[in-house]
Amino acid sequence: MMEKFLWSSKAGLLILFICFFLLPVSCKKEEEATEIPYVYVNFNLNPNGTQYINLNPVNGWETVVGGYNGILIYRKSINEFVAFERACPYDPLSDGAQVRVDGSGITCTCPICGSKYIMTDGTPFDGPSHFPLKQYTTIYDGAILYISN
């Protein structure tokens, strides 16, 4: 009788170990993002000039060449900008997984997976992605906007 109890206790412990330690690890892998390949970014531009005229007003945006799949720059206020990688963080290696600004001008969407992001901070709010847009460092000195990683 004691042997049967010990065996069932060991089996129970094994099942608990599997449930609490191994299953969460296997589920986590499905939710991990594919890493966006690193590309050196270090450039500047004049957001108040005519070359980037869409950045002149608050809530203005512009896309530029750079990063892994392009960079999206958004003017949050007179003196504050954000810059995001255009590669969708859900599956950045897919062809065409490049976020595009929606008609509202304050959200952007990946045409491949349908994930939607808020341009003020890159937060996802719809679609399968749980990961924010990759953000680059921006420094604005009142005349020139510096973007880097």
C-alpha positions in Angstrom: 0.0 0.0 0.0 2.8 2.4 0.9 4.6 1.7 -2.4 1.5 2.5 -4.4 1.2 5.8 -2.4 4.8 6.8 -3.1 4.5 6.0 -6.8 1.4 8.1 -7.1 3.0 10.9 -5.2 6.0 10.9 -7.5 3.8 10.8 -10.6 1.8 13.7 -9.2 4.9 15.7 -8.6 6.1 14.9 -12.1 2.8 16.1 -13.6 2.9 19.3 -11.5 6.5 19.9 -12.6 5.5 19.6 -16.3 2.5 21.8 -15.9 4.2 24.6 -14.0 7.6 24.7 -15.6 7.7 23.2 -19.0 4.4 24.2 -20.5 4.8 28.0 -20.0 8.2 27.8 -21.6 6.8 26.1 -24.7 3.9 28.7 -25.0 6.3 31.6 -24.5 8.3 30.7 -27.7 5.2 31.2 -29.8 4.8 34.7 -28.6 8.4 35.8 -29.0 9.0 38.4 -31.7 11.3 37.7 -34.6 14.1 40.2 -34.0 14.3 43.0 -36.5 17.8 42.9 -38.0 20.1 45.7 -36.7 21.0 48.4 -39.1 23.1 51.4 -38.0 21.1 54.6 -38.0 22.7 58.0 -37.5 21.5 61.0 -39.6 19.9 64.4 -39.2 17.4 66.5 -41.0 15.6 69.9 -40.9 12.0 69.2 -40.0 11.0 72.8 -40.6 12.4 73.1 -44.1 10.7 72.4 -47.5 12.4 69.1 -48.1 10.4 67.5 -45.2 7.3 69.8 -45.4 5.0 67.1 -44.0 6.9 67.3 -40.7 6.3 71.1 -40.4 3.0 70.9 -38.5 2.3 69.1 -35.2 0.9 65.6 -36.0 2.8 65.7 -39.3 4.7 62.6 -40.5 7.3 61.6 -43.1 8.9 58.3 -44.2 12.6 58.3 -45.0 15.1 55.7 -46.2 17.1 54.1 -43.4 17.0 51.4 -40.8 16.0 47.9 -41.8 12.8 48.7 -43.8 12.5 52.5 -43.7 11.9 55.0 -40.9 8.7 56.7 -40.0 9.1 60.1 -38.3 6.1 61.7 -36.4 5.9 65.2 -34.9 4.2 64.9 -31.5 4.5 68.6 -30.6 6.4 71.7 -31.7 9.6 70.3 -30.0 9.0 66.6 -29.8 9.5 63.9 -32.5 9.5 60.1 -32.5 11.1 57.9 -35.1 10.1 54.2 -35.7 11.4 51.4 -37.8 8.8 50.6 -40.5 9.4 46.9 -40.3 6.4 45.3 -38.6 7.6 43.7 -35.3 5.1 40.8 -35.7 7.0 39.3 -38.6 9.6 41.8 -39.8 11.2 39.4 -42.3 8.1 38.9 -44.4 8.1 40.7 -47.8 5.9 43.8 -47.6 5.6 43.8 -43.8 6.2 47.6 -43.7 3.8 49.8 -41.7 2.0 52.4 -43.6 0.3 55.5 -42.2 -3.5 55.3 -42.1 -5.8 58.1 -43.4 -6.2 59.4 -39.8 -2.5 60.3 -39.8 -2.2 59.1 -36.1 -2.1 55.4 -36.7 -0.3 53.0 -39.0 -1.0 49.5 -40.2 1.0 46.5 -41.5 -0.6 45.4 -44.7 0.5 41.8 -44.2 -0.7 40.9 -40.7 -3.1 43.8 -40.1 -1.5 45.0 -36.9 -2.3 48.6 -36.1 0.0 51.0 -34.1 -0.4 54.4 -32.5 2.2 56.7 -34.0 2.7 58.8 -30.8 4.4 55.9 -29.1 4.3 52.8 -31.4 1.9 50.9 -29.2 -0.1 48.1 -30.9 -3.8 48.4 -30.5 -5.3 45.9 -33.0 -4.2 42.8 -34.8 -2.0 39.9 -33.8 1.1 41.9 -32.8 1.7 42.4 -29.0 5.0 44.2 -29.7 5.5 47.9 -30.2 7.2 49.4 -33.2 11.0 49.6 -32.8 11.8 53.2 -31.8 14.9 55.1 -32.6 16.4 57.9 -30.5 15.5 61.4 -31.5 17.1 64.7 -30.4 15.7 68.0 -31.6 17.7 71.2 -30.9 15.1 73.6 -32.2 16.4 73.5 -35.8 17.9 70.1 -36.6 16.4 66.7 -35.7 19.0 63.9 -35.0 17.9 60.3 -35.4 20.1 57.4 -34.2 20.1 54.0 -32.5 
